[in-house]
Amino acid sequence: MNSLPTKARRFWRVLLGLGLVLLVASTIALWAGSHSLNWHTAWTDPASPDHDILFYSRLPRVLLGILVGFGLSSGGVAFQSLLRNPLADPYILGVSGGAALGSVIAVSLGLHFTWVSSLAFLTSLATLLLIYWVAQSKGRLPVPSLLLTGVIFNAFSFALIMFVNSLVSFEQAHRIWYLMVGSLEAESYGRIAVVAAFVLTGFSILWLCAGKMNLMAMGDESASYLGLNVEKFRKIIFFAASLMIGATVSLSGLIGFVGLFIPHMVRLKFGSDHRLLLPASALFGASFLVLADWLGRNLMSGVTYQTQLPVGVITALIGGPFFVFLIKRPSSRGVW
Amino acid sequence: MPFEFDQVDFHYEEKDILVDLSFSLPSNEIVGILGPNGCGKTTLLKLMAGVLKPSRGNILLKGKALHSYPRKSLARIVSVLPQDTWVDFPFTALEVVLMGRAPYLRNFQWETQGDLDIARANMELSDCWNFAHQDIRQLSGGERERVLLARALTQEPEVLLLDEPTTHLDLKHQAETHHLLEKLRREKGLTILTVLHDLNFASRICQRVLLLHDKKLLAAGSPQEVLQPPMLQKLYGVEVKVLRDPTHGESFFLSAF
């Protein structure tokens, strides 16, 4: 059982399995809902309401869910390797807040969406660098100072966002509100494509050096001894992680905890090797978010006729208690 | 001649840590680095591993400037067992040891059966193969130390640097480490440098010892020459008695307190 070719085979088996899970999740989210869809009509008759529902409501949301879940989960993995902490999360550590601030500023200036994503990337990179710089002492990243810095940055970004919010038009304020709660409102395919380009670039960079992320996870000192140029590689992760988080947040807003608990669950099930952890988290996160959004859309539809729960609410409702469970479970040596 | 130091200084934030070190070490020896706490032993090891750069002077590795080696090729010549063995992520012991193959692998290359064989052989050597599939975070300090030793050996280095390799080990594993180091020197031709506190251990296994005191090299030579009461008094600031076993001629060190 210990032969390593087995490990490579297992790798493809796991990814294939998770790919199938994603396919099933997407099919459910496309098909089931308050309006039961007739596939045939939707496909053949462009004038039918079924066609509109499939192509202008459900499909963009599913694609968006896949993209955002993919980006947040693999971004979370990158964060955890960078900060040497299996439970680091861009949302908790304030980097998503920084990205949201950039998006909000770009939205309030009425910029084109590509610029919204780009600015979100830059502000998340800036926030990440600042947090790293502030929390670091003597080459270490003590968890309390990391957490505290995250809390401060979150509070500060939110204050600035609220400030900007008070200056803008009603329509822009509505968009800002959606960024704050985190939702997968039906978006244009153009915007989805922009974010897909950002996320896939970041992901490809990281996946190509997944072996180096393993070394990085051993700590700076050990990583150097094992032949990694730590300073150079750290810059690469900073860049790639910000690319993924920034772009994702600019599209879907603040969706918390996904970057934390998806990689954690994948680690428990499939181990810590980043060559598998990174893509497996991305696929699993995509399935999770598609289903969470589908749940948000349909959970309340029987109760009132117009309410949809933003997906950020669902992830926080699941993620909050999960986080508490991680801290308090008997086997934990203190999560952080 | 793996290591040559030529007038090496190291400062950290305006503070002198090591001053004017000059020495050269022959290959295929076990060299002990001894000295009181905070005398710069770990810094010396980090200079040799190339993770710190000297503020002044030159370090040569196999006749070539140490800093001219790319990190990855350096990791094939020099490997390190660090003092801090904690791992934050739930890797299995085997996965940690296999990372010792990283200097030989390209980006995104899976380890081969050959890599696994090397890892396994080294884990058996350092007696940690029986928990190869356990989460490294669940292991004790001594067990982790053996795993990281296996990782350092899996790099198949020519020079092995150890930072207090026996601190967390029980008596049995201390003795085993002793035999293992001697075996590695003899059979694999390794040069081993190790930071030590245990004079008895040092006098048994080392062909040579370096004494560091007050940022400087106080003495270097064979344990029989160097580890003498007046020198040890000067090194540690306490009186050390040396007893000799009349049958085998071995020395035993006792601090008088």
Interface residues (C-beta under 8 A of the other chain):
Chain A: N2 S3 L4 P5 K7 A8 F11 Q80 R84 N85 P86 W207 L208 C209 A210 G211 K212 N214 L215 A217 M218 G219 E221 S222 S224 Y225 L226 G227 L228 N229 R267 L268 G271 S272 D273 R275 R333
Chain B: A49 G50 V51 R71 K72 S73 L74 A75 R76 S79 V80 P82 D84 W86 V87 D88 F89 P90 F91 T92 L94 E95 V96 M99 G100 A102 P103 L105 N107 F108 Q109 W110 E111 T112 Q113 D115 L116 R120 A132 R137 R151 A152 Q155
